[in-house]
Amino acid sequence: MNVQVSTRVDSDIRDAAVRAVEADGLDLSTAIRMFIKRTADLGTLPFSVGVGESLVPNAGLAVAVADAKSGTNMTDAMSIDDAMGHLERL
């Protein structure tokens, strides 16, 4: 069964959001449905909310941050010459 969801937002925010989603070929209603579906699928918001250490973009980065803090799963740093060589091969 479909239900209607409504909310109030500042018109400037809505207009900016419309421009952003239209740039990706969507309308605002479709973008909102996508957000709600993704939130339901994940069981959480599909983006980070917070400040400081609570602002972690995804689970993979959270693991990398925890590893770095504990000193596990670390590799040796590249020399500047090795790094430049790597970049030139890209």
N, C-alpha and C positions, 0 to 999 in steps of 0.2 A: 504494500500500500504506500503510495506517495503522500508525503506531507509537505506543507509549505513552511519554510523558515524565513523569518524576516528580521532585519536588524537596522539600526540607524547609525549612519556614519556621516562625517562631515563631507559636504559635496566636493570639496577640493581633493580629499583622499579618494573618494569614489572615482572622480574623474581621472586622477593619476593611475588608479588601478585599472580602469577601463583602457586607458592608453597602453599600459604595460601588457595586459593580456591580449589586446587586439594586435599588438606587435608580434605575438606568437600565434595569431590566427584564431583566437578564442573570443567568446563573449564572456561577460562577467558572471553570468549564471552558470555557464559550463565550468569556469575556473573555480567557482565556489563549490560546485558539486564534486569536482576533482579533489579539492582540499578536504572536504568532508569524507569522501571515500578513502582517501589515503590515510587520514587520521584514524578512521575506523579499522582499516587493514593493519596499520601499525600498532594500534592501541595507545598511541601517544601522538603528540603534535609532530608533523613532518619537518620541523625545524627546531632549533634550539631557542630557548627563552631563558634569559638570566644575564647575570653579570659575573665578571671574575672567573673563577675556576668552574662555575656551573655552566659557562658558555662553551660547550664542546659540540662542534658541528655534527659528528656522527660517531657511531660505536667504534669504528676502526681507529679513528683518531684518539678516542678515549683510551683504548688499549695502548696505543703508542705513547701517549702522555704518561700513563701509569708505568709503562716499561722504562721510559726515560727517567722518571722520578726514582724508580727502584734500581736503575742501572742494569736491568736485564734486557736480553735480546738486542744488545747494542753492537754496532759494527765500528771499526776504526774509521776515522775521518780520512777523506781523500786529500792528497796534496793539491795545491792550486793547479799544478801542471796536469795532474790526472783529471781534475774537474773540468778544466778547459778543454782537454782532449775529448772527454765525454760529451761536452756541449757541442764541439765541432762535428762529432759523428752523428748528432741528431738530425 
